[in-house]
C-alpha cells in the first residue's frame, strides 16, 4: 500500500504540477485537431469533395485537369455539383484555391508527394489511386466506403 501513497504524493509534487502545466497546451491542441477530424467524417455532416476532371471523367493527375467537379454533400448524400475552372497550375495554388472554396476532400488518380503535403496543410484529405470514372460514381463510392483505389500514378 505504501507504493500507492507514494504515487499520489508524487502526482501532487511541484514537478508533477509543472509537467501537467507544460503538456496542457499540447493536449488541448490534440483535442482540437481530433474535433476537427471528427467534424469532417463522411456521412455525418456537410462537406465538399473535389474531383479533377478532363473530358467528363476523372483526370488521372489532379494538376492536368480542365476543371474540378465540386460536390456538396449533406448527411452522406450528394445535394449539388458545381464545375469550377481552376487557376493556372503552379506549385501551391490549387490546394490554397480549393481550401478557399471550402473543399475538404480531393479524389485523384495521382498526385506527387509535395502536393499531398500542401493539401494536408490546407486541411484537405487526399484520396489517391482512384480509377477513371465519372465524378458522380467516384463520390458515391467514396461516401459508401467502396471506392477502389490502386497505386499512385504520380510519384514526383
MODELLER restraints for C-alpha pairs under 7 A, 6 or more apart:
rsr = mdl.restraints
at = mdl.atoms
rsr.add(forms.Gaussian(group=physical.xy_distance, feature=features.Distance(at['CA:10:A'], at['CA:16:A']), mean=6.75, stdev=0.5))
rsr.add(forms.Gaussian(group=physical.xy_distance, feature=features.Distance(at['CA:40:A'], at['CA:47:A']), mean=6.89, stdev=0.5))
rsr.add(forms.Gaussian(group=physical.xy_distance, feature=features.Distance(at['CA:42:A'], at['CA:76:A']), mean=6.28, stdev=0.5))
rsr.add(forms.Gaussian(group=physical.xy_distance, feature=features.Distance(at['CA:42:A'], at['CA:143:A']), mean=6.27, stdev=0.5))
rsr.add(forms.Gaussian(group=physical.xy_distance, feature=features.Distance(at['CA:43:A'], at['CA:75:A']), mean=4.77, stdev=0.5))
rsr.add(forms.Gaussian(group=physical.xy_distance, feature=features.Distance(at['CA:43:A'], at['CA:76:A']), mean=3.52, stdev=0.5))
rsr.add(forms.Gaussian(group=physical.xy_distance, feature=features.Distance(at['CA:43:A'], at['CA:143:A']), mean=6.64, stdev=0.5))
rsr.add(forms.Gaussian(group=physical.xy_distance, feature=features.Distance(at['CA:44:A'], at['CA:75:A']), mean=4.93, stdev=0.5))
rsr.add(forms.Gaussian(group=physical.xy_distance, feature=features.Distance(at['CA:44:A'], at['CA:76:A']), mean=6.36, stdev=0.5))
rsr.add(forms.Gaussian(group=physical.xy_distance, feature=features.Distance(at['CA:45:A'], at['CA:74:A']), mean=5.58, stdev=0.5))
rsr.add(forms.Gaussian(group=physical.xy_distance, feature=features.Distance(at['CA:45:A'], at['CA:75:A']), mean=4.98, stdev=0.5))
rsr.add(forms.Gaussian(group=physical.xy_distance, feature=features.Distance(at['CA:46:A'], at['CA:73:A']), mean=5.27, stdev=0.5))
rsr.add(forms.Gaussian(group=physical.xy_distance, feature=features.Distance(at['CA:46:A'], at['CA:74:A']), mean=4.31, stdev=0.5))
rsr.add(forms.Gaussian(group=physical.xy_distance, feature=features.Distance(at['CA:46:A'], at['CA:75:A']), mean=6.33, stdev=0.5))
rsr.add(forms.Gaussian(group=physical.xy_distance, feature=features.Distance(at['CA:47:A'], at['CA:72:A']), mean=6.10, stdev=0.5))
rsr.add(forms.Gaussian(group=physical.xy_distance, feature=features.Distance(at['CA:47:A'], at['CA:73:A']), mean=5.07, stdev=0.5))
rsr.add(forms.Gaussian(group=physical.xy_distance, feature=features.Distance(at['CA:47:A'], at['CA:74:A']), mean=6.63, stdev=0.5))
rsr.add(forms.Gaussian(group=physical.xy_distance, feature=features.Distance(at['CA:47:A'], at['CA:104:A']), mean=6.56, stdev=0.5))
rsr.add(forms.Gaussian(group=physical.xy_distance, feature=features.Distance(at['CA:48:A'], at['CA:70:A']), mean=6.52, stdev=0.5))
rsr.add(forms.Gaussian(group=physical.xy_distance, feature=features.Distance(at['CA:48:A'], at['CA:71:A']), mean=5.44, stdev=0.5))
rsr.add(forms.Gaussian(group=physical.xy_distance, feature=features.Distance(at['CA:48:A'], at['CA:72:A']), mean=4.88, stdev=0.5))
rsr.add(forms.Gaussian(group=physical.xy_distance, feature=features.Distance(at['CA:48:A'], at['CA:73:A']), mean=6.00, stdev=0.5))
rsr.add(forms.Gaussian(group=physical.xy_distance, feature=features.Distance(at['CA:48:A'], at['CA:102:A']), mean=6.42, stdev=0.5))
rsr.add(forms.Gaussian(group=physical.xy_distance, feature=features.Distance(at['CA:48:A'], at['CA:103:A']), mean=4.63, stdev=0.5))
rsr.add(forms.Gaussian(group=physical.xy_distance, feature=features.Distance(at['CA:48:A'], at['CA:104:A']), mean=5.72, stdev=0.5))
rsr.add(forms.Gaussian(group=physical.xy_distance, feature=features.Distance(at['CA:48:A'], at['CA:105:A']), mean=6.59, stdev=0.5))
rsr.add(forms.Gaussian(group=physical.xy_distance, feature=features.Distance(at['CA:49:A'], at['CA:70:A']), mean=5.65, stdev=0.5))
rsr.add(forms.Gaussian(group=physical.xy_distance, feature=features.Distance(at['CA:49:A'], at['CA:71:A']), mean=5.12, stdev=0.5))
rsr.add(forms.Gaussian(group=physical.xy_distance, feature=features.Distance(at['CA:49:A'], at['CA:72:A']), mean=6.84, stdev=0.5))
rsr.add(forms.Gaussian(group=physical.xy_distance, feature=features.Distance(at['CA:49:A'], at['CA:103:A']), mean=5.72, stdev=0.5))
rsr.add(forms.Gaussian(group=physical.xy_distance, feature=features.Distance(at['CA:49:A'], at['CA:104:A']), mean=6.28, stdev=0.5))
rsr.add(forms.Gaussian(group=physical.xy_distance, feature=features.Distance(at['CA:49:A'], at['CA:105:A']), mean=4.78, stdev=0.5))
rsr.add(forms.Gaussian(group=physical.xy_distance, feature=features.Distance(at['CA:49:A'], at['CA:106:A']), mean=5.68, stdev=0.5))
rsr.add(forms.Gaussian(group=physical.xy_distance, feature=features.Distance(at['CA:50:A'], at['CA:68:A']), mean=6.07, stdev=0.5))
rsr.add(forms.Gaussian(group=physical.xy_distance, feature=features.Distance(at['CA:50:A'], at['CA:69:A']), mean=5.65, stdev=0.5))
rsr.add(forms.Gaussian(group=physical.xy_distance, feature=features.Distance(at['CA:50:A'], at['CA:70:A']), mean=4.56, stdev=0.5))
rsr.add(forms.Gaussian(group=physical.xy_distance, feature=features.Distance(at['CA:50:A'], at['CA:71:A']), mean=6.41, stdev=0.5))
rsr.add(forms.Gaussian(group=physical.xy_distance, feature=features.Distance(at['CA:50:A'], at['CA:103:A']), mean=6.45, stdev=0.5))
rsr.add(forms.Gaussian(group=physical.xy_distance, feature=features.Distance(at['CA:50:A'], at['CA:105:A']), mean=6.28, stdev=0.5))
rsr.add(forms.Gaussian(group=physical.xy_distance, feature=features.Distance(at['CA:50:A'], at['CA:106:A']), mean=4.71, stdev=0.5))
rsr.add(forms.Gaussian(group=physical.xy_distance, feature=features.Distance(at['CA:50:A'], at['CA:107:A']), mean=6.46, stdev=0.5))
rsr.add(forms.Gaussian(group=physical.xy_distance, feature=features.Distance(at['CA:51:A'], at['CA:58:A']), mean=6.61, stdev=0.5))
rsr.add(forms.Gaussian(group=physical.xy_distance, feature=features.Distance(at['CA:51:A'], at['CA:68:A']), mean=5.40, stdev=0.5))
rsr.add(forms.Gaussian(group=physical.xy_distance, feature=features.Distance(at['CA:51:A'], at['CA:69:A']), mean=5.13, stdev=0.5))
rsr.add(forms.Gaussian(group=physical.xy_distance, feature=features.Distance(at['CA:51:A'], at['CA:70:A']), mean=6.55, stdev=0.5))
rsr.add(forms.Gaussian(group=physical.xy_distance, feature=features.Distance(at['CA:51:A'], at['CA:106:A']), mean=5.99, stdev=0.5))
rsr.add(forms.Gaussian(group=physical.xy_distance, feature=features.Distance(at['CA:51:A'], at['CA:107:A']), mean=5.45, stdev=0.5))
rsr.add(forms.Gaussian(group=physical.xy_distance, feature=features.Distance(at['CA:51:A'], at['CA:108:A']), mean=6.56, stdev=0.5))
rsr.add(forms.Gaussian(group=physical.xy_distance, feature=features.Distance(at['CA:51:A'], at['CA:135:A']), mean=6.22, stdev=0.5))
rsr.add(forms.Gaussian(group=physical.xy_distance, feature=features.Distance(at['CA:52:A'], at['CA:58:A']), mean=5.82, stdev=0.5))
rsr.add(forms.Gaussian(group=physical.xy_distance, feature=features.Distance(at['CA:52:A'], at['CA:59:A']), mean=5.42, stdev=0.5))
rsr.add(forms.Gaussian(group=physical.xy_distance, feature=features.Distance(at['CA:52:A'], at['CA:62:A']), mean=5.24, stdev=0.5))
rsr.add(forms.Gaussian(group=physical.xy_distance, feature=features.Distance(at['CA:52:A'], at['CA:65:A']), mean=5.51, stdev=0.5))
rsr.add(forms.Gaussian(group=physical.xy_distance, feature=features.Distance(at['CA:52:A'], at['CA:67:A']), mean=6.12, stdev=0.5))
rsr.add(forms.Gaussian(group=physical.xy_distance, feature=features.Distance(at['CA:52:A'], at['CA:68:A']), mean=4.50, stdev=0.5))
rsr.add(forms.Gaussian(group=physical.xy_distance, feature=features.Distance(at['CA:52:A'], at['CA:69:A']), mean=6.46, stdev=0.5))
rsr.add(forms.Gaussian(group=physical.xy_distance, feature=features.Distance(at['CA:52:A'], at['CA:108:A']), mean=6.65, stdev=0.5))
rsr.add(forms.Gaussian(group=physical.xy_distance, feature=features.Distance(at['CA:53:A'], at['CA:59:A']), mean=4.83, stdev=0.5))
rsr.add(forms.Gaussian(group=physical.xy_distance, feature=features.Distance(at['CA:53:A'], at['CA:65:A']), mean=5.29, stdev=0.5))
rsr.add(forms.Gaussian(group=physical.xy_distance, feature=features.Distance(at['CA:53:A'], at['CA:66:A']), mean=6.07, stdev=0.5))
rsr.add(forms.Gaussian(group=physical.xy_distance, feature=features.Distance(at['CA:53:A'], at['CA:67:A']), mean=5.40, stdev=0.5))
rsr.add(forms.Gaussian(group=physical.xy_distance, feature=features.Distance(at['CA:53:A'], at['CA:68:A']), mean=5.51, stdev=0.5))
rsr.add(forms.Gaussian(group=physical.xy_distance, feature=features.Distance(at['CA:53:A'], at['CA:69:A']), mean=6.58, stdev=0.5))
rsr.add(forms.Gaussian(group=physical.xy_distance, feature=features.Distance(at['CA:54:A'], at['CA:65:A']), mean=5.13, stdev=0.5))
rsr.add(forms.Gaussian(group=physical.xy_distance, feature=features.Distance(at['CA:54:A'], at['CA:66:A']), mean=5.23, stdev=0.5))
rsr.add(forms.Gaussian(group=physical.xy_distance, feature=features.Distance(at['CA:54:A'], at['CA:67:A']), mean=6.83, stdev=0.5))
rsr.add(forms.Gaussian(group=physical.xy_distance, feature=features.Distance(at['CA:56:A'], at['CA:134:A']), mean=6.85, stdev=0.5))
rsr.add(forms.Gaussian(group=physical.xy_distance, feature=features.Distance(at['CA:57:A'], at['CA:132:A']), mean=6.51, stdev=0.5))
rsr.add(forms.Gaussian(group=physical.xy_distance, feature=features.Distance(at['CA:57:A'], at['CA:133:A']), mean=5.47, stdev=0.5))
rsr.add(forms.Gaussian(group=physical.xy_distance, feature=features.Distance(at['CA:57:A'], at['CA:134:A']), mean=4.89, stdev=0.5))
rsr.add(forms.Gaussian(group=physical.xy_distance, feature=features.Distance(at['CA:57:A'], at['CA:135:A']), mean=6.32, stdev=0.5))
rsr.add(forms.Gaussian(group=physical.xy_distance, feature=features.Distance(at['CA:58:A'], at['CA:132:A']), mean=5.20, stdev=0.5))
rsr.add(forms.Gaussian(group=physical.xy_distance, feature=features.Distance(at['CA:58:A'], at['CA:133:A']), mean=5.77, stdev=0.5))
rsr.add(forms.Gaussian(group=physical.xy_distance, feature=features.Distance(at['CA:58:A'], at['CA:134:A']), mean=6.37, stdev=0.5))
rsr.add(forms.Gaussian(group=physical.xy_distance, feature=features.Distance(at['CA:58:A'], at['CA:135:A']), mean=6.31, stdev=0.5))
rsr.add(forms.Gaussian(group=physical.xy_distance, feature=features.Distance(at['CA:59:A'], at['CA:65:A']), mean=5.61, stdev=0.5))
rsr.add(forms.Gaussian(group=physical.xy_distance, feature=features.Distance(at['CA:59:A'], at['CA:109:A']), mean=6.84, stdev=0.5))
rsr.add(forms.Gaussian(group=physical.xy_distance, feature=features.Distance(at['CA:60:A'], at['CA:108:A']), mean=6.35, stdev=0.5))
rsr.add(forms.Gaussian(group=physical.xy_distance, feature=features.Distance(at['CA:60:A'], at['CA:109:A']), mean=4.15, stdev=0.5))
rsr.add(forms.Gaussian(group=physical.xy_distance, feature=features.Distance(at['CA:60:A'], at['CA:110:A']), mean=5.71, stdev=0.5))
rsr.add(forms.Gaussian(group=physical.xy_distance, feature=features.Distance(at['CA:60:A'], at['CA:132:A']), mean=6.93, stdev=0.5))
rsr.add(forms.Gaussian(group=physical.xy_distance, feature=features.Distance(at['CA:61:A'], at['CA:108:A']), mean=6.51, stdev=0.5))
rsr.add(forms.Gaussian(group=physical.xy_distance, feature=features.Distance(at['CA:61:A'], at['CA:109:A']), mean=5.68, stdev=0.5))
rsr.add(forms.Gaussian(group=physical.xy_distance, feature=features.Distance(at['CA:61:A'], at['CA:110:A']), mean=4.80, stdev=0.5))
rsr.add(forms.Gaussian(group=physical.xy_distance, feature=features.Distance(at['CA:61:A'], at['CA:111:A']), mean=6.11, stdev=0.5))
rsr.add(forms.Gaussian(group=physical.xy_distance, feature=features.Distance(at['CA:62:A'], at['CA:108:A']), mean=5.85, stdev=0.5))
rsr.add(forms.Gaussian(group=physical.xy_distance, feature=features.Distance(at['CA:62:A'], at['CA:110:A']), mean=6.73, stdev=0.5))
rsr.add(forms.Gaussian(group=physical.xy_distance, feature=features.Distance(at['CA:62:A'], at['CA:111:A']), mean=6.54, stdev=0.5))
rsr.add(forms.Gaussian(group=physical.xy_distance, feature=features.Distance(at['CA:63:A'], at['CA:89:A']), mean=6.25, stdev=0.5))
rsr.add(forms.Gaussian(group=physical.xy_distance, feature=features.Distance(at['CA:66:A'], at['CA:85:A']), mean=6.66, stdev=0.5))
rsr.add(forms.Gaussian(group=physical.xy_distance, feature=features.Distance(at['CA:67:A'], at['CA:83:A']), mean=6.48, stdev=0.5))
rsr.add(forms.Gaussian(group=physical.xy_distance, feature=features.Distance(at['CA:67:A'], at['CA:84:A']), mean=5.50, stdev=0.5))
rsr.add(forms.Gaussian(group=physical.xy_distance, feature=features.Distance(at['CA:67:A'], at['CA:85:A']), mean=4.48, stdev=0.5))
rsr.add(forms.Gaussian(group=physical.xy_distance, feature=features.Distance(at['CA:67:A'], at['CA:86:A']), mean=5.91, stdev=0.5))
rsr.add(forms.Gaussian(group=physical.xy_distance, feature=features.Distance(at['CA:68:A'], at['CA:83:A']), mean=5.62, stdev=0.5))
rsr.add(forms.Gaussian(group=physical.xy_distance, feature=features.Distance(at['CA:68:A'], at['CA:84:A']), mean=5.23, stdev=0.5))
rsr.add(forms.Gaussian(group=physical.xy_distance, feature=features.Distance(at['CA:68:A'], at['CA:85:A']), mean=6.39, stdev=0.5))
rsr.add(forms.Gaussian(group=physical.xy_distance, feature=features.Distance(at['CA:68:A'], at['CA:86:A']), mean=6.87, stdev=0.5))
rsr.add(forms.Gaussian(group=physical.xy_distance, feature=features.Distance(at['CA:69:A'], at['CA:81:A']), mean=6.60, stdev=0.5))
rsr.add(forms.Gaussian(group=physical.xy_distance, feature=features.Distance(at['CA:69:A'], at['CA:82:A']), mean=5.91, stdev=0.5))
rsr.add(forms.Gaussian(group=physical.xy_distance, feature=features.Distance(at['CA:69:A'], at['CA:83:A']), mean=4.51, stdev=0.5))
rsr.add(forms.Gaussian(group=physical.xy_distance, feature=features.Distance(at['CA:69:A'], at['CA:84:A']), mean=6.47, stdev=0.5))
rsr.add(forms.Gaussian(group=physical.xy_distance, feature=features.Distance(at['CA:69:A'], at['CA:135:A']), mean=6.97, stdev=0.5))
rsr.add(forms.Gaussian(group=physical.xy_distance, feature=features.Distance(at['CA:70:A'], at['CA:81:A']), mean=5.56, stdev=0.5))
rsr.add(forms.Gaussian(group=physical.xy_distance, feature=features.Distance(at['CA:70:A'], at['CA:82:A']), mean=5.18, stdev=0.5))
rsr.add(forms.Gaussian(group=physical.xy_distance, feature=features.Distance(at['CA:70:A'], at['CA:83:A']), mean=5.95, stdev=0.5))
rsr.add(forms.Gaussian(group=physical.xy_distance, feature=features.Distance(at['CA:71:A'], at['CA:78:A']), mean=6.62, stdev=0.5))
rsr.add(forms.Gaussian(group=physical.xy_distance, feature=features.Distance(at['CA:71:A'], at['CA:80:A']), mean=5.72, stdev=0.5))
rsr.add(forms.Gaussian(group=physical.xy_distance, feature=features.Distance(at['CA:71:A'], at['CA:81:A']), mean=4.51, stdev=0.5))
rsr.add(forms.Gaussian(group=physical.xy_distance, feature=features.Distance(at['CA:71:A'], at['CA:82:A']), mean=6.55, stdev=0.5))
rsr.add(forms.Gaussian(group=physical.xy_distance, feature=features.Distance(at['CA:72:A'], at['CA:78:A']), mean=5.90, stdev=0.5))
rsr.add(forms.Gaussian(group=physical.xy_distance, feature=features.Distance(at['CA:72:A'], at['CA:79:A']), mean=5.58, stdev=0.5))
rsr.add(forms.Gaussian(group=physical.xy_distance, feature=features.Distance(at['CA:72:A'], at['CA:80:A']), mean=5.03, stdev=0.5))
rsr.add(forms.Gaussian(group=physical.xy_distance, feature=features.Distance(at['CA:72:A'], at['CA:81:A']), mean=6.19, stdev=0.5))
rsr.add(forms.Gaussian(group=physical.xy_distance, feature=features.Distance(at['CA:73:A'], at['CA:79:A']), mean=5.70, stdev=0.5))
rsr.add(forms.Gaussian(group=physical.xy_distance, feature=features.Distance(at['CA:76:A'], at['CA:143:A']), mean=6.17, stdev=0.5))
rsr.add(forms.Gaussian(group=physical.xy_distance, feature=features.Distance(at['CA:92:A'], at['CA:118:A']), mean=6.44, stdev=0.5))
rsr.add(forms.Gaussian(group=physical.xy_distance, feature=features.Distance(at['CA:95:A'], at['CA:118:A']), mean=6.24, stdev=0.5))
rsr.add(forms.Gaussian(group=physical.xy_distance, feature=features.Distance(at['CA:95:A'], at['CA:119:A']), mean=5.08, stdev=0.5))
rsr.add(forms.Gaussian(group=physical.xy_distance, feature=features.Distance(at['CA:95:A'], at['CA:122:A']), mean=6.38, stdev=0.5))
rsr.add(forms.Gaussian(group=physical.xy_distance, feature=features.Distance(at['CA:96:A'], at['CA:122:A']), mean=6.46, stdev=0.5))
rsr.add(forms.Gaussian(group=physical.xy_distance, feature=features.Distance(at['CA:99:A'], at['CA:122:A']), mean=5.99, stdev=0.5))
rsr.add(forms.Gaussian(group=physical.xy_distance, feature=features.Distance(at['CA:103:A'], at['CA:124:A']), mean=6.79, stdev=0.5))
rsr.add(forms.Gaussian(group=physical.xy_distance, feature=features.Distance(at['CA:104:A'], at['CA:123:A']), mean=6.53, stdev=0.5))
rsr.add(forms.Gaussian(group=physical.xy_distance, feature=features.Distance(at['CA:104:A'], at['CA:124:A']), mean=4.35, stdev=0.5))
rsr.add(forms.Gaussian(group=physical.xy_distance, feature=features.Distance(at['CA:104:A'], at['CA:125:A']), mean=6.02, stdev=0.5))
rsr.add(forms.Gaussian(group=physical.xy_distance, feature=features.Distance(at['CA:105:A'], at['CA:124:A']), mean=5.20, stdev=0.5))
rsr.add(forms.Gaussian(group=physical.xy_distance, feature=features.Distance(at['CA:105:A'], at['CA:125:A']), mean=4.58, stdev=0.5))
rsr.add(forms.Gaussian(group=physical.xy_distance, feature=features.Distance(at['CA:105:A'], at['CA:126:A']), mean=5.93, stdev=0.5))
rsr.add(forms.Gaussian(group=physical.xy_distance, feature=features.Distance(at['CA:106:A'], at['CA:124:A']), mean=6.94, stdev=0.5))
rsr.add(forms.Gaussian(group=physical.xy_distance, feature=features.Distance(at['CA:106:A'], at['CA:125:A']), mean=6.31, stdev=0.5))
rsr.add(forms.Gaussian(group=physical.xy_distance, feature=features.Distance(at['CA:106:A'], at['CA:126:A']), mean=5.14, stdev=0.5))
rsr.add(forms.Gaussian(group=physical.xy_distance, feature=features.Distance(at['CA:106:A'], at['CA:127:A']), mean=6.19, stdev=0.5))
rsr.add(forms.Gaussian(group=physical.xy_distance, feature=features.Distance(at['CA:107:A'], at['CA:126:A']), mean=6.16, stdev=0.5))
rsr.add(forms.Gaussian(group=physical.xy_distance, feature=features.Distance(at['CA:107:A'], at['CA:127:A']), mean=4.73, stdev=0.5))
rsr.add(forms.Gaussian(group=physical.xy_distance, feature=features.Distance(at['CA:107:A'], at['CA:128:A']), mean=6.06, stdev=0.5))
rsr.add(forms.Gaussian(group=physical.xy_distance, feature=features.Distance(at['CA:107:A'], at['CA:130:A']), mean=6.78, stdev=0.5))
rsr.add(forms.Gaussian(group=physical.xy_distance, feature=features.Distance(at['CA:108:A'], at['CA:127:A']), mean=6.15, stdev=0.5))
rsr.add(forms.Gaussian(group=physical.xy_distance, feature=features.Distance(at['CA:108:A'], at['CA:128:A']), mean=4.89, stdev=0.5))
rsr.add(forms.Gaussian(group=physical.xy_distance, feature=features.Distance(at['CA:108:A'], at['CA:129:A']), mean=6.46, stdev=0.5))
rsr.add(forms.Gaussian(group=physical.xy_distance, feature=features.Distance(at['CA:108:A'], at['CA:130:A']), mean=5.79, stdev=0.5))
rsr.add(forms.Gaussian(group=physical.xy_distance, feature=features.Distance(at['CA:109:A'], at['CA:128:A']), mean=5.32, stdev=0.5))
rsr.add(forms.Gaussian(group=physical.xy_distance, feature=features.Distance(at['CA:109:A'], at['CA:129:A']), mean=4.50, stdev=0.5))
rsr.add(forms.Gaussian(group=physical.xy_distance, feature=features.Distance(at['CA:109:A'], at['CA:130:A']), mean=4.62, stdev=0.5))
rsr.add(forms.Gaussian(group=physical.xy_distance, feature=features.Distance(at['CA:109:A'], at['CA:131:A']), mean=6.20, stdev=0.5))
rsr.add(forms.Gaussian(group=physical.xy_distance, feature=features.Distance(at['CA:109:A'], at['CA:152:A']), mean=6.58, stdev=0.5))
rsr.add(forms.Gaussian(group=physical.xy_distance, feature=features.Distance(at['CA:109:A'], at['CA:153:A']), mean=6.57, stdev=0.5))
rsr.add(forms.Gaussian(group=physical.xy_distance, feature=features.Distance(at['CA:110:A'], at['CA:128:A']), mean=5.58, stdev=0.5))
rsr.add(forms.Gaussian(group=physical.xy_distance, feature=features.Distance(at['CA:110:A'], at['CA:129:A']), mean=5.80, stdev=0.5))
rsr.add(forms.Gaussian(group=physical.xy_distance, feature=features.Distance(at['CA:110:A'], at['CA:152:A']), mean=4.85, stdev=0.5))
rsr.add(forms.Gaussian(group=physical.xy_distance, feature=features.Distance(at['CA:110:A'], at['CA:153:A']), mean=4.72, stdev=0.5))
rsr.add(forms.Gaussian(group=physical.xy_distance, feature=features.Distance(at['CA:110:A'], at['CA:154:A']), mean=4.70, stdev=0.5))
rsr.add(forms.Gaussian(group=physical.xy_distance, feature=features.Distance(at['CA:111:A'], at['CA:128:A']), mean=6.81, stdev=0.5))
rsr.add(forms.Gaussian(group=physical.xy_distance, feature=features.Distance(at['CA:111:A'], at['CA:152:A']), mean=6.78, stdev=0.5))
rsr.add(forms.Gaussian(group=physical.xy_distance, feature=features.Distance(at['CA:111:A'], at['CA:154:A']), mean=5.14, stdev=0.5))
rsr.add(forms.Gaussian(group=physical.xy_distance, feature=features.Distance(at['CA:112:A'], at['CA:154:A']), mean=5.51, stdev=0.5))
rsr.add(forms.Gaussian(group=physical.xy_distance, feature=features.Distance(at['CA:112:A'], at['CA:155:A']), mean=5.28, stdev=0.5))
rsr.add(forms.Gaussian(group=physical.xy_distance, feature=features.Distance(at['CA:112:A'], at['CA:156:A']), mean=4.82, stdev=0.5))
rsr.add(forms.Gaussian(group=physical.xy_distance, feature=features.Distance(at['CA:113:A'], at['CA:155:A']), mean=6.93, stdev=0.5))
rsr.add(forms.Gaussian(group=physical.xy_distance, feature=features.Distance(at['CA:113:A'], at['CA:156:A']), mean=6.56, stdev=0.5))
rsr.add(forms.Gaussian(group=physical.xy_distance, feature=features.Distance(at['CA:116:A'], at['CA:126:A']), mean=6.71, stdev=0.5))
rsr.add(forms.Gaussian(group=physical.xy_distance, feature=features.Distance(at['CA:128:A'], at['CA:149:A']), mean=6.85, stdev=0.5))
rsr.add(forms.Gaussian(group=physical.xy_distance, feature=features.Distance(at['CA:128:A'], at['CA:152:A']), mean=5.91, stdev=0.5))
rsr.add(forms.Gaussian(group=physical.xy_distance, feature=features.Distance(at['CA:129:A'], at['CA:149:A']), mean=4.58, stdev=0.5))
rsr.add(forms.Gaussian(group=physical.xy_distance, feature=features.Distance(at['CA:129:A'], at['CA:150:A']), mean=4.52, stdev=0.5))
rsr.add(forms.Gaussian(group=physical.xy_distance, feature=features.Distance(at['CA:129:A'], at['CA:151:A']), mean=5.00, stdev=0.5))
rsr.add(forms.Gaussian(group=physical.xy_distance, feature=features.Distance(at['CA:129:A'], at['CA:152:A']), mean=4.69, stdev=0.5))
rsr.add(forms.Gaussian(group=physical.xy_distance, feature=features.Distance(at['CA:129:A'], at['CA:153:A']), mean=6.81, stdev=0.5))
rsr.add(forms.Gaussian(group=physical.xy_distance, feature=features.Distance(at['CA:130:A'], at['CA:148:A']), mean=6.35, stdev=0.5))
rsr.add(forms.Gaussian(group=physical.xy_distance, feature=features.Distance(at['CA:130:A'], at['CA:149:A']), mean=4.50, stdev=0.5))
rsr.add(forms.Gaussian(group=physical.xy_distance, feature=features.Distance(at['CA:130:A'], at['CA:150:A']), mean=6.41, stdev=0.5))
rsr.add(forms.Gaussian(group=physical.xy_distance, feature=features.Distance(at['CA:131:A'], at['CA:149:A']), mean=6.37, stdev=0.5))
rsr.add(forms.Gaussian(group=physical.xy_distance, feature=features.Distance(at['CA:138:A'], at['CA:147:A']), mean=6.58, stdev=0.5))
rsr.add(forms.Gaussian(group=physical.xy_distance, feature=features.Distance(at['CA:141:A'], at['CA:147:A']), mean=4.53, stdev=0.5))
